[in-house]
Amino acid sequence: MASLTSRTVSRFFRPHIIRSRLFSTTAIARNDEAKAEAAAQRAERTMKRFWKHAWVKEEQDGCTVMLDKRNLRTPNGRHVVSFPQKQRALAYLTAAEWEAQTETLKSHSLPLTSIIARAFDALDPARAEDPTVREQVIDKLMTYFDTDATCYHEDYPEVLTTLQDAHWKPLIAWASETYNVQINTTTGIFAVKQPVETRDKLRSVVAQMDPLELAALEKAIMSSKSFLIGLAVVKGALTVEQGAQAAHVEMNAQIDRWGEVEDSKRLLLLWRERENKDLTIVFCIGHDVEREFIRQTLGSVAAVVMDKHQ
């Protein structure tokens, strides 16, 4: 009888023991999740990699870039990096950027993410903390058209005029024909003034861009230092390589004239040999780095807008 009573008591208390264990396990799991989240936040602040795998979560209404179980967010933390299905490829390219990161995050190796964050956080009036930033950016970009290098041509040396004819004149012809505008050029030393109608028309083209396209244009213009080159790359009129060549017309002419300089040490030796008599050679500093930078940047620009040209 005593034995039966013990078994009965044991059966009576066992569910409570199980529930107690479940509560304990749940509490431990929550505590582990809290620790993991805290570690991730510390890693974000110190620019350290905190995720094991970057991937894309596909759903019926779109694609979200994930870092393990966390949504990738823009720097201000307010916006999840997600795209509609038509931009599925962009989501996977963005995830690949994050998957390729090493122990320490490097901002220069996240060019796609940089454009996306700029679009979401600053250039989308519906999301931006300051909705006036978009108009300010457009105003700033238009100043590059006012001083666009592709409109200032030289009539010598021949190597430079040949490159200008090959890369700049077709670009100006494309913009003029596509938007039915007049674009003035000069070979003189004075600033060229563009027609008001031309400026207004091109500004309206920029103003109609969605946030991602505008962010891509901003990046293209800032890296190429040319409104027309940036616009042509974003609109698909120039490939990445063509855009890079157009942006490097003057540098390539200098290299053709003075030869390639592989590194700064060689440059210093050449400079010393010439006793600083010819400062033009300074233009060759870091040309290989500049070439790679412009191609990486324009490549990211083309990736952001590729759904518009499919």
NORSUL-V594912 format. One record per residue. N is the residue number from 1. RES is the residue in one small letter. OMEGA is omega in whole degrees, -180 to 180 (none if undefined). Layout:
BEGIN
n=N res=RES omega=OMEGA
n=N res=RES omega=OMEGA
END
This chain:
BEGIN
n=1 res=m omega=179
n=2 res=a omega=180
n=3 res=s omega=178
n=4 res=l omega=179
n=5 res=t omega=-180
n=6 res=s omega=179
n=7 res=r omega=180
n=8 res=t omega=179
n=9 res=v omega=-180
n=10 res=s omega=179
n=11 res=r omega=-179
n=12 res=f omega=-176
n=13 res=f omega=-175
n=14 res=r omega=178
n=15 res=p omega=178
n=16 res=h omega=178
n=17 res=i omega=180
n=18 res=i omega=179
n=19 res=r omega=179
n=20 res=s omega=179
n=21 res=r omega=178
n=22 res=l omega=179
n=23 res=f omega=-180
n=24 res=s omega=179
n=25 res=t omega=179
n=26 res=t omega=180
n=27 res=a omega=179
n=28 res=i omega=180
n=29 res=a omega=179
n=30 res=r omega=180
n=31 res=n omega=178
n=32 res=d omega=179
n=33 res=e omega=179
n=34 res=a omega=178
n=35 res=k omega=180
n=36 res=a omega=179
n=37 res=e omega=179
n=38 res=a omega=179
n=39 res=a omega=179
n=40 res=a omega=180
n=41 res=q omega=177
n=42 res=r omega=180
n=43 res=a omega=178
n=44 res=e omega=-179
n=45 res=r omega=-177
n=46 res=t omega=179
n=47 res=m omega=177
n=48 res=k omega=178
n=49 res=r omega=-179
n=50 res=f omega=-176
n=51 res=w omega=178
n=52 res=k omega=-175
n=53 res=h omega=173
n=54 res=a omega=-176
n=55 res=w omega=-178
n=56 res=v omega=175
n=57 res=k omega=-179
n=58 res=e omega=176
n=59 res=e omega=-175
n=60 res=q omega=-176
n=61 res=d omega=178
n=62 res=g omega=-177
n=63 res=c omega=-180
n=64 res=t omega=177
n=65 res=v omega=-175
n=66 res=m omega=169
n=67 res=l omega=-169
n=68 res=d omega=-179
n=69 res=k omega=-176
n=70 res=r omega=172
n=71 res=n omega=171
n=72 res=l omega=180
n=73 res=r omega=177
n=74 res=t omega=-175
n=75 res=p omega=-180
n=76 res=n omega=175
n=77 res=g omega=-174
n=78 res=r omega=-171
n=79 res=h omega=176
n=80 res=v omega=180
n=81 res=v omega=180
n=82 res=s omega=-175
n=83 res=f omega=172
n=84 res=p omega=-176
n=85 res=q omega=-179
n=86 res=k omega=177
n=87 res=q omega=-180
n=88 res=r omega=-179
n=89 res=a omega=179
n=90 res=l omega=177
n=91 res=a omega=-179
n=92 res=y omega=177
n=93 res=l omega=178
n=94 res=t omega=178
n=95 res=a omega=179
n=96 res=a omega=176
n=97 res=e omega=-177
n=98 res=w omega=177
n=99 res=e omega=-177
n=100 res=a omega=-178
n=101 res=q omega=178
n=102 res=t omega=-176
n=103 res=e omega=179
n=104 res=t omega=-179
n=105 res=l omega=178
n=106 res=k omega=-175
n=107 res=s omega=-179
n=108 res=h omega=179
n=109 res=s omega=176
n=110 res=l omega=-176
n=111 res=p omega=178
n=112 res=l omega=-180
n=113 res=t omega=179
n=114 res=s omega=180
n=115 res=i omega=-179
n=116 res=i omega=-180
n=117 res=a omega=178
n=118 res=r omega=-180
n=119 res=a omega=-175
n=120 res=f omega=-172
n=121 res=d omega=-171
n=122 res=a omega=-169
n=123 res=l omega=176
n=124 res=d omega=-177
n=125 res=p omega=-179
n=126 res=a omega=-177
n=127 res=r omega=-172
n=128 res=a omega=176
n=129 res=e omega=179
n=130 res=d omega=-177
n=131 res=p omega=180
n=132 res=t omega=-177
n=133 res=v omega=-178
n=134 res=r omega=-180
n=135 res=e omega=178
n=136 res=q omega=179
n=137 res=v omega=179
n=138 res=i omega=177
n=139 res=d omega=-179
n=140 res=k omega=-179
n=141 res=l omega=-180
n=142 res=m omega=177
n=143 res=t omega=177
n=144 res=y omega=176
n=145 res=f omega=-179
n=146 res=d omega=-177
n=147 res=t omega=-174
n=148 res=d omega=-178
n=149 res=a omega=-178
n=150 res=t omega=178
n=151 res=c omega=-179
n=152 res=y omega=-175
n=153 res=h omega=175
n=154 res=e omega=177
n=155 res=d omega=173
n=156 res=y omega=-6
n=157 res=p omega=-174
n=158 res=e omega=-179
n=159 res=v omega=180
n=160 res=l omega=-179
n=161 res=t omega=178
n=162 res=t omega=179
n=163 res=l omega=177
n=164 res=q omega=180
n=165 res=d omega=-176
n=166 res=a omega=-171
n=167 res=h omega=-175
n=168 res=w omega=-178
n=169 res=k omega=176
n=170 res=p omega=179
n=171 res=l omega=179
n=172 res=i omega=178
n=173 res=a omega=178
n=174 res=w omega=-178
n=175 res=a omega=-179
n=176 res=s omega=-177
n=177 res=e omega=-177
n=178 res=t omega=-175
n=179 res=y omega=177
n=180 res=n omega=-179
n=181 res=v omega=175
n=182 res=q omega=178
n=183 res=i omega=-178
n=184 res=n omega=175
n=185 res=t omega=-179
n=186 res=t omega=170
n=187 res=t omega=-179
n=188 res=g omega=-177
n=189 res=i omega=-178
n=190 res=f omega=-178
n=191 res=a omega=178
n=192 res=v omega=-179
n=193 res=k omega=180
n=194 res=q omega=179
n=195 res=p omega=179
n=196 res=v omega=-179
n=197 res=e omega=179
n=198 res=t omega=-179
n=199 res=r omega=-179
n=200 res=d omega=-179
n=201 res=k omega=-179
n=202 res=l omega=177
n=203 res=r omega=179
n=204 res=s omega=177
n=205 res=v omega=179
n=206 res=v omega=-177
n=207 res=a omega=-179
n=208 res=q omega=-178
n=209 res=m omega=174
n=210 res=d omega=-174
n=211 res=p omega=-179
n=212 res=l omega=179
n=213 res=e omega=179
n=214 res=l omega=178
n=215 res=a omega=177
n=216 res=a omega=178
n=217 res=l omega=179
n=218 res=e omega=-180
n=219 res=k omega=-179
n=220 res=a omega=-180
n=221 res=i omega=-178
n=222 res=m omega=-178
n=223 res=s omega=-179
n=224 res=s omega=-177
n=225 res=k omega=-179
n=226 res=s omega=177
n=227 res=f omega=-175
n=228 res=l omega=177
n=229 res=i omega=179
n=230 res=g omega=-180
n=231 res=l omega=-178
n=232 res=a omega=178
n=233 res=v omega=-179
n=234 res=v omega=-179
n=235 res=k omega=177
n=236 res=g omega=179
n=237 res=a omega=175
n=238 res=l omega=170
n=239 res=t omega=177
n=240 res=v omega=-179
n=241 res=e omega=179
n=242 res=q omega=177
n=243 res=g omega=179
n=244 res=a omega=179
n=245 res=q omega=178
n=246 res=a omega=180
n=247 res=a omega=-174
n=248 res=h omega=-179
n=249 res=v omega=-177
n=250 res=e omega=180
n=251 res=m omega=179
n=252 res=n omega=176
n=253 res=a omega=178
n=254 res=q omega=180
n=255 res=i omega=179
n=256 res=d omega=-178
n=257 res=r omega=-173
n=258 res=w omega=-179
n=259 res=g omega=-179
n=260 res=e omega=174
n=261 res=v omega=-171
n=262 res=e omega=-180
n=263 res=d omega=-175
n=264 res=s omega=179
n=265 res=k omega=178
n=266 res=r omega=178
n=267 res=l omega=-179
n=268 res=l omega=179
n=269 res=l omega=179
n=270 res=l omega=-179
n=271 res=w omega=179
n=272 res=r omega=-180
n=273 res=e omega=180
n=274 res=r omega=178
n=275 res=e omega=176
n=276 res=n omega=-177
n=277 res=k omega=-178
n=278 res=d omega=-176
n=279 res=l omega=-179
n=280 res=t omega=-176
n=281 res=i omega=-180
n=282 res=v omega=179
n=283 res=f omega=-178
n=284 res=c omega=-179
n=285 res=i omega=172
n=286 res=g omega=-177
n=287 res=h omega=180
n=288 res=d omega=177
n=289 res=v omega=180
n=290 res=e omega=179
n=291 res=r omega=-179
n=292 res=e omega=-180
n=293 res=f omega=-177
n=294 res=i omega=179
n=295 res=r omega=177
n=296 res=q omega=-178
n=297 res=t omega=-180
n=298 res=l omega=175
n=299 res=g omega=177
n=300 res=s omega=177
n=301 res=v omega=-179
n=302 res=a omega=179
n=303 res=a omega=-178
n=304 res=v omega=-175
n=305 res=v omega=-174
n=306 res=m omega=-180
n=307 res=d omega=-179
n=308 res=k omega=-176
n=309 res=h omega=-180
n=310 res=q omega=none
END
